[in-house]
């Protein structure tokens, strides 16, 4: 940036950033990079989140299973998702599968823990009545546990998607030459701060839209915002 005699390779004028953002939109690069980031997020959240949901329901309903799984959860949960990048690169190479695997690992734990807590918070008297009526275990889960825990599970999904976006961009910056993260680091290394900040602004807009959309959906489904449901 050159302004009033100051030169910097790490700064850009707002007008330059706006121009760069318009150029990225016009040539379609920003959409391509967005798809490269959103696709592994969708796969990772679907696989890791679904598995975490199922295991969380199981642990929430079974005290024995929760006690047996406690040590494993406490051992593996603290592992940073970026720490398994070398392992996933060995298994999948670089690309969408590697990134989706890391995102799935990152999404599994919060979904598991929050779902487990949501299920354990369901009034036990509902299950006692269901057992008295002879309701099978599967129907107890479908008709009692999941509907009662649904608002908190949806909040878990919202938090999980936020984590997925962070992990996706971090993975792309560190090891995967695709997506918005790679575009940001590539622009920075090429001494193109206007493009770098343009991608950062677009990433902020993408995260904001994701959060607003999920909050609106939560309100439509449960009549409260995610923050109100978790308080």
HUHUPE-V92246 format. One line per field, one symbol per residue. phi: phi as a letter, one per 20 degrees, with the letter a starting at -180 (. if undefined). psi: psi as a letter, one per 20 degrees, with the letter a starting at -180 (. if undefined). A space follows every 50 residues. Layout:
# HUHUPE-V92246
phi=???
psi=???
This chain:
# HUHUPE-V92246
phi=.cblndcbedcbfgffffffffffffenffffffffefgfffffffffff ffffffffffecffffffegfffffeffffgffeggffffedmepfffff fffffffffffffffgffffefgfffffffffemffgfffffecffffeg gffffffffffffffffffffffebdfbmffffffffffeldfffgffff ffffffffffffffffffffecmbfffffee
psi=popljpppijqqqhhhggggghghggiihhhghghhghghgggghggggg ghgghggghhhohghghhigggghghhipphihjghghhhgiaqahgggh ggggghhgghggghgghgghipphhghggghhikpqgghhghiggghhig ghhhhhgghghggggghghgghhhiolrahghhghghghjlmhggghghg ghgggghghgggghgghghhhijqrhhhhi.
